[in-house]
Amino acid sequence: MFQEPHKKEDKPLVAQVGDQWLEDRKKGIGGSDIGCILGLNKWKTPLMVWEEKTGRRNEVVDNDLTRSGHRLEPVVADWFAESTGLQLINPGNHVMKHKTHDWCIGTPDRITHKGNEDPATVGVLEIKTTGQSFDISTIPPYWFTQANWYAGIYRSNYSQSSCMQNYIAWFERVTGHFDSVPLDFDPSFFQYMVDQAGQFWENYVLKDTPPPPVNSDDVLRLYPKHLTGKTIEASRELIEIIERLHDANARLKEAKQAKDEIDEKIKFIMCDAEAVMVDGAPAVTWRAGKDTVAFDMDKFAIDHPELYIKYATTKPGVRRFLIK
């Protein structure tokens, strides 16, 4: 069981959830959600968060990157502890709740302290592994929102003098670079996040109403099919946008034609050569790919019509954006 340091009240701050952790994350706004709700995460929109909270979308992503991040987290934590001299407590899969807003939840990666009874030495540590290279000035904003979110929830359950210094630590998988940055808690910004998250929770999640789309992918999530017969009359602004689209496509067509002509000239000179070398390095290659095995669906349908019908499935059509 996770034991929080410097506890001031005889009330539970976190609840051990075990296998229920993912389900409990649907019961509130977490640290990985708040940056998306504020529009600071280019990989995830508020609509995607809403889909997760309402059970319309599975938030679990299981791939090599997420698995490597999970395995590297303790390594980064140890690296941080060695470089700072701070002691760390691993809360595990425990959901921490705000004292007065129970929908404000979080699972910080680590709690930091100096091993004494001074509450000012307590903070939270957010750990990241990334395939990109960052310095302190280019850290993604949603990293900061996540750490501030956890710090604010932690502070709500303890004295305001606690959680004075928080940290973000990250490891770059490609470069092997490790770094960390201290983060002062910003009470006014935390209150702003709580206000925005509260509106999102009340207006969209509890009312089961999707938030407005912010890009075309969101539009497709809300409207995967067109409404037959429905049209809209273009405004002057939309007409100008369409004209710009026509101009852009014309330029692209000219550029593609020029590229195709250049490709043709190079291929004509290469004949059966696999590469063109410039200063000992390949500048252009023209190689055959490996042979692949393809399933001849048409022939199978002719030779085995009953099996084809038995296993055939209908795929929903995808909306196509065409310029007329």
N, C-alpha and C positions, 0 to 999 in steps of 0.2 A: 504494500500500500504506500502510495506517495505521501511523504510527510513534508508539509510546507515549513520553511524556516520562519522564525520570528512571528509566530501566530499571536494575534492580539485578542481574539474572541473565541469562545467555545462554540463555534458554529462551523459546519463543514463548508469548505470553499469549493472542493471538487468532489466528484463522485466517480468511483471506479466503474467503468462501463464495459471493459473487455470487448466482446463481440458486438456490443450494442453501440460502439463508438460512432460508426457511420450513421446509424439511425438517429442518434442524439444530435449529430451535426445538422440534421434537417430541422431541428427544433429551435434554431436560432441562427444569428449571423456570426460567422467565425472570422478569424484573422485573414484567411485566404479569400474570404468573400468581400470584405469591406473595400479593398482596392478596386475590385471589379465593379462594385456598386457606384463608386466614385468616378468610374471611367478611366482609371489609371493603369489598367492591365489590358494591353492590346490583344492578349490571347483569349480573354474571356469577357463577355458582355453581361450587363445586368440581367438580360433575358435568360442567359444560360444559367446564371445563379438561381433565378426564379424557377427554372425547369427542374433544377436539382432539389430545391427546397420543397417543391410540390410533387416530387416523385415522378416527374415526366422525363427525367434524364438521369443517367447513372453517373455520379461524380467520381467513381473509382476509375482511375487510369492506371492500367498495369502494363508497363512496357519496360524496355531495357533502361531507359532514362530514369523512370520513377524507382525501379528496383535498385539501380546504382546509387541514386540519391539517398534511399533508405539505408543502404549498407555503408555509405560514406559518412552519414551524419555523425556516428560516434567518433569517427576519425577526426572530423573537423572540430567536434566538441573538445576532444583531447588536445588538439593543436591549439585551440583557443585558450584552454586552461593553462597549458604550459607557457604560452606567450604572455599571459596577463597575470598569472599567479592567483586567479580567482578560483574558488571552488564551485562546482556545478552540481545541481540536483536534477535528475531526469524524471519528469512527471509522468512519462509514458503516455498511454492513451487515456488520459483523464481530461474530462471536460471542465474547464473553469468557467464560472458564471459571475456576471456582474451582480453586485449586492442588491441593486434596486431594479435593474432591467434584466430579467432572467433570459431574455432572448439574445443578450450580448454574451457570446460564449467564445472560448478559445482553448487551444492546447499548445502552449508555448513549448519550444523545443527543449529549453533548459531554464532553470532558475539559477541565478548567479549570487554568490555571497562570499565574504572574506573569512568565514569561519568564526565570527565573533557575534556578539549580541547587539551590535549597532545596526538598527534597522535601515540606516541610510546606505548600508553596503549592499542591499538587496536589489536585484534587477532581473530582467528577463533577457534571454539570448535567443535570437532568431538565426537559424543556420540555413545556408543555401549552398547548393552545388550547381554549377552553371557551365554551359558550353561556350559562353561568351567571356570576353575580357572586360573587366570594369575597374575603374578607380573610384575614389570616394565621391568625386563630382559627377559620375555617370551611373551611380547605383539606381536601379529602377525604383520609381516612387512607391510602387505597391509594396516593396520590401519595408520601407519606412512606415507605411500605414499599418502593416501587419504587426510590427514590433510595438508601435504606439498603442495599437488596439489591445494587445496582450497586457502591456504595462498599465493601461487605464483600468482594465478589468481587475488586475491584481491589486492596484491601489484602492479600488473601491471597497475591497474587503479588509484592508489594513489601514493603518494610520497614514496620513498624507505625507509623512516624512519618509515612508518606505519607497522602494523602487525608484531611487533617485538617479541611478545610472543604468541604462540599458545598452544592448549591443546588437550589432549584426555582424556575423562572421560568414565568410564565403570561401569556397574552393573552386578554382577554375580547372575543369577536367582537361582541357586541351593544353594549357600552359603549365599546369601544376602549381599555379600561384595561389597562396593563401593570404587573406587579409581580413581585417576587422575594423569596425568603426564604432565609437561610442555614440549613443543617441540619447539626448535629453528628452524627458517626457514633456509633452506640450499639452497642458490641460485644456486650453481653448480649442486646439485642433481635435483633441479627443472628443470634446463635447459636440463639435461640428460633425464628427463621424457618427456619434451616437444619434444625433438628430436626423442625419441622412439615412442611416440604417433603420431607425425607427419608422420613418415615413415609408421606406421600402417594405419593411415587415408588415406594417399595418395596411398600407394601400394595395400592395400587390400579393404578398404571400398569404396573409390571413383572408383576404377577399378573393383569392384564387383568380386574380386578374393580371395578365401579363404586363410588364412595363413596356414603354414605347421602344421600338427597335432603334438601334443606333447605326446599323449598316445593312447591306443587302443580304448578308447571311442571316441576320435576324429576321428580315422580311420573309425569307424562304422558310424559316422555322415556323413563323406564324401563318404564312400563306403558301404552303407547298403546291397548291393548285390554284389556277386562275378561276374566276367566276365567269362562266360562259355568258357572252353577251354584254358584260360590263365593260364600259370604256370611260375614259376621263378626257375632258377637253383641256388642251394644253394652254397654260398661262403664257404670258409674254416671257417670263423668266425661264419656263421649261422649254419654250421654242428656242431661246438663245442657247440653252444647254445642249439641245439636240443638234443645233447647227455646229456647235463646237465639237460634238462627237463626230459628225460627218467630216469636218476638217481634219480631226485627228486620225480618223480611219483612212482618209485619202493620203495623208503623210506616211502612215504605216504601210499602205499598199505600195507607194513609191519606194520606200526603204526596202521592203521585201523583194521587189523586182530587182533593185540594184544588187541586193545580197545574192539572189538566185543567179544572176549573171556572173558575179564573181565566183561563186561556188562552181558553176559550170566550167569556167576557164581553168580553175585549179584542178578539177577532176579530170579534164581533158588532157592536161599535162602529166598528171600522176600515172595514168593507166593502171598498171598492176602494182605500183608501189604502195606500201602501207603508210608511209609518212614522208613529210617534207621537213628537212632539217635546216635549222638556222643556228649557226654558231654551236653546233653539236647537240642542240636540243630540238625535239619535235615541235614544229610550229603548227602543223596541220596533220591529222591522221585520217585515214580512210580504210577502216578495217571491217571485216565481216564479223557479225556477232555469232555467238554460239547457237548451234541448232537447238530448237525447242520442239516439244511435243504439244500439239494442239488437238483438241477434241472436235471432230467433225460432226457438229450438231445436225446439220442438214442430212447427212448420210445416215446417221443413227435414226433419225425420224423416219426415213424411208425403209430402212432394214428392220427396225423394231418399233413400229408405230404405237403398239399398246404400252410398251415401257416408256416411250417418249411422253405419251399423254399422262401416264401415271406419275411421272416425276417432273413434269413441266410446271413451272410456277410463273405467275404474272408479276412483273416488276412494275411498280408505279412509275408513270411518266414524270420526267423532270422538266420543270419550266425552263424554256429556252428564250434567251434575250436576243432578238433579231432587230437589225436596223433596216427599215424599209426605205 
